Amino acid sequence: MATKEIKASDVQEIRSQTGLGVMDIKKALEEAKGDKEKALKILSASAGAKMEKRAGRATGQGKIGAYVHGDGKSACLVEVDCETDFVAKNEDFNNFIKELTLQVISMKPADVEELLAQDFVKDPSKTIADMLKEIIAKTGENIVIKRFVIYQIGE
């Protein structure tokens, strides 16, 4: 079977979805013979492998995200650690924390393990663990959801 020509538009489309490097995307598209869905699965598996490699690295930086519900009766704090201050200031990292605060306040997981297993409320096709893999692949650093706390009036 002939390999489908890899178009720059396909690479750019996947890059805009994932934020991954052009060469990684091109390699995945070549491996998938031009099939974008297969390439995304290959990239996802690759992100998991990268995550495992980085898991042992120290995470001495990070940020705490906060969310207060509009009614003022519930709130949460989420601590997410990373390796460098540079990543802690990164827009993608900060957006990830914002999404986590919304997830925590909406779904009220009991602990980080339960949070990681949950489907993302804005996109049930991926879990929080999938989102964590994506941000690790984008930043190239070990990132850990360290802890969170939920506050609610009357509970």
C-alpha positions as CSV (number, residue, x, y, z in Angstrom):
1,M,0.0,0.0,0.0
2,A,1.4,3.4,-1.0
3,T,2.0,5.9,1.8
4,K,-0.2,8.9,1.7
5,E,1.7,12.2,1.2
6,I,2.1,14.0,4.5
7,K,0.6,17.5,4.0
8,A,1.8,20.5,6.0
9,S,-1.9,21.3,6.7
10,D,-2.3,17.9,8.4
11,V,0.8,18.5,10.6
12,Q,-0.4,22.0,11.5
13,E,-3.9,20.7,12.4
14,I,-2.5,18.1,14.8
15,R,-0.1,20.6,16.2
16,S,-2.9,23.0,17.0
17,Q,-4.8,20.2,18.7
18,T,-1.9,18.9,20.7
19,G,0.9,21.5,20.9
20,L,3.4,18.8,20.1
21,G,6.5,19.2,18.0
22,V,6.3,19.2,14.2
23,M,8.9,16.4,13.7
24,D,7.1,14.2,16.3
25,I,3.8,14.8,14.4
26,K,5.3,14.2,11.0
27,K,6.9,10.9,12.2
28,A,3.6,9.7,13.7
29,L,1.8,10.6,10.4
30,E,4.4,8.7,8.4
31,E,4.0,5.7,10.7
32,A,0.2,5.9,10.4
33,K,0.5,6.2,6.6
34,G,-1.2,9.6,6.6
35,D,-4.2,8.6,8.8
36,K,-4.6,11.5,11.3
37,E,-6.7,9.4,13.8
38,K,-4.0,6.7,13.9
39,A,-1.3,9.4,14.2
40,L,-3.1,10.9,17.2
41,K,-3.2,7.4,18.9
42,I,0.6,7.0,18.2
43,L,1.3,10.4,19.7
44,S,-0.8,9.6,22.7
45,A,1.1,6.4,23.4
46,S,4.3,8.3,22.9
47,A,3.2,10.9,25.4
48,G,2.6,8.2,27.9
49,A,6.1,6.8,27.4
50,K,7.6,10.3,27.8
51,M,5.6,10.7,31.0
52,E,7.0,7.6,32.5
53,K,10.6,8.7,31.6
54,R,10.1,12.0,33.4
55,A,8.2,10.6,36.4
56,G,11.4,10.4,38.6
57,R,12.4,14.1,38.1
58,A,12.0,16.5,41.0
59,T,9.2,18.9,40.9
60,G,10.3,21.9,42.9
61,Q,8.2,24.6,41.2
62,G,4.5,24.9,40.4
63,K,1.4,26.9,41.1
64,I,-1.8,26.8,43.1
65,G,-5.0,27.3,41.2
66,A,-8.1,28.6,42.9
67,Y,-11.7,28.6,41.9
68,V,-14.7,30.2,43.8
69,H,-18.1,29.2,42.4
70,G,-20.4,32.1,41.4
71,D,-22.7,31.5,44.4
72,G,-19.8,32.0,46.8
73,K,-20.7,28.8,48.6
74,S,-18.1,26.4,47.2
75,A,-14.4,26.8,46.3
76,C,-11.3,24.7,45.7
77,L,-7.5,25.0,45.6
78,V,-5.4,22.8,43.4
79,E,-1.6,22.4,43.7
80,V,0.2,21.4,40.5
81,D,4.0,21.0,40.6
82,C,6.5,21.1,37.8
83,E,10.3,21.2,37.4
84,T,11.0,24.8,36.5
85,D,9.6,28.3,37.1
86,F,9.6,28.7,33.3
87,V,6.9,26.1,32.9
88,A,5.0,27.4,36.0
89,K,4.6,30.7,34.0
90,N,3.6,28.9,30.8
91,E,0.2,29.7,29.4
92,D,-0.6,26.0,28.6
93,F,0.4,25.0,32.2
94,N,-1.8,27.7,33.7
95,N,-4.8,26.8,31.4
96,F,-4.3,23.1,32.6
97,I,-4.6,24.3,36.2
98,K,-7.7,26.4,35.5
99,E,-9.4,23.3,33.9
100,L,-8.4,21.2,36.9
101,T,-10.0,23.6,39.3
102,L,-13.3,23.5,37.3
103,Q,-13.1,19.7,37.2
104,V,-12.5,19.5,41.0
105,I,-15.4,21.9,41.9
106,S,-17.7,20.1,39.4
107,M,-17.0,16.5,40.1
108,K,-15.7,16.6,43.7
109,P,-13.2,13.7,43.5
110,A,-12.1,12.1,46.8
111,D,-8.4,12.2,46.0
112,V,-5.9,12.7,43.2
113,E,-6.2,9.1,42.0
114,E,-9.9,9.5,41.5
115,L,-9.4,12.8,39.8
116,L,-7.0,11.3,37.3
117,A,-9.5,8.6,36.4
118,Q,-12.4,10.9,35.8
119,D,-13.5,11.9,32.3
120,F,-12.9,15.6,31.7
121,V,-16.2,17.4,32.1
122,K,-15.7,19.6,29.0
123,D,-14.6,16.7,26.8
124,P,-15.6,13.2,28.0
125,S,-13.5,11.6,25.3
126,K,-10.4,12.1,27.5
127,T,-9.6,11.6,31.1
128,I,-7.7,14.0,33.4
129,A,-4.8,11.5,33.2
130,D,-4.9,12.0,29.4
131,M,-4.8,15.8,29.8
132,L,-1.8,15.4,32.2
133,K,0.1,13.3,29.6
134,E,-0.6,16.0,27.0
135,I,0.7,18.9,29.2
136,I,3.8,16.8,30.0
137,A,4.4,16.2,26.3
138,K,3.9,19.9,25.5
139,T,6.2,21.2,28.2
140,G,8.8,18.4,28.3
141,E,8.8,18.4,32.1
142,N,7.5,16.2,34.9
143,I,4.2,17.6,36.1
144,V,2.4,16.3,39.2
145,I,-1.1,17.0,40.5
146,K,0.0,17.2,44.1
147,R,-3.2,17.8,46.0
148,F,-6.4,19.7,46.2
149,V,-9.0,20.8,48.8
150,I,-12.7,21.6,48.4
151,Y,-14.5,24.1,50.6
152,Q,-18.3,24.1,50.8
153,I,-20.7,26.0,53.0
154,G,-22.9,23.6,55.0
155,E,-20.7,20.6,54.7
